[in-house]
């Protein structure tokens, strides 16, 4: 069998490619999950923030640029070395809140529900970028403070999709799908929002509370249902 996946390919991607090769070699019909053009990767999105370049400079000093620490699955996205301290309404803090890059056109903080409770926030579930009428917060960096008038949200579960993936599942941008997570704590997320763009790889994002609730592990089998 001639097969050499990239050394850094996620497990779900490798399993998808191997499954295709095995079924083809054996002359068997592919199961629905193996017919998909790309493997589904489900990742837990831990608390983090997105900042504008102006915000980065206010917190880290004039001219400061985010330093990539680790590349994320989506092309061009990265976890930065820089972190900030978030100060909540009860004067409770989260230290080392990771910044994700590159810089964006708005400031946004994404927390899980349990994070929000401990900090004293009442945050809505929103799609990224939809920050109107959301709580604000105070961020502290090594060069100063930055007060955000809004932008603290709990991210709505969503799936990044290439147009080929969207065509396979029969959905379009902002349609809803179901995410079935198998295993001992099996459950289905009923309202996963499709975010379709030619630059996207097939990847679903849930937060830490949701990941803990379904017992998501690196080898958990997950599937999208329409």
Steps between C-alpha positions, in 0.01 A plus 500: 500500500656829387407748772700769676295759691671820614699447819306777674153396382239477781388151596152548349653591165735201502215261590286642219775449243579149626131405492478611136804291409383189688149499354635564151754218536233258618251603233239596759245778484605800704290585808349852502774641725769378260327647193543853633763701308683584823533360850308673777720636777328606825702727726436656838542875486629611841448855626691756297480846348534665160644852492553786258852625434412815695400290800822297479705819506301640793572185700855415386644829381519706178587299191466162673411210271347170610752215510372167362550216749296221343316473171131411515317265263348782296753640254676814621355490853726464802520508878726790595764494772337811644238468772298754697325514835121536486334684788133417553217695661565342843866605478583134446759428235608247242873513451678391185203538267643396166482733200426338164641661189520657259348829618138568411285806440324469838578390855328187627538275805363144485425323828329180606191520721691394814763770430224759479341389828828516691571850366148632556405539134159440345608432143291409195565218254608671178672437171847648476483868408146550629588707805225764506339533845751264664687563828839668504801439719842629600815346352845549650831452319862577586473853354157607622128446537229489235130537574272324253144643490370168362619178339481230769305201365451128520568374148219313331605148394591513132675314222744647249434357154652522154235534225571136402408390852187717498393348168551147634287567809246704302529821701592861437662773707326548839279191462471271802628144536514244778826377648479146634772416753531128572653327799406439867352851532346507153288801416383707207542873458186602313585848373851509360538798265671448164762760415592449135804654333749378235785552748350274769584142591225278644516562874235527772555715808339448840608658828655338808167453680349330197810288444502381861127423489539263204837359608669606177843340458749493214365162383126566546299425187285796395273555201295778345132442440264718297 
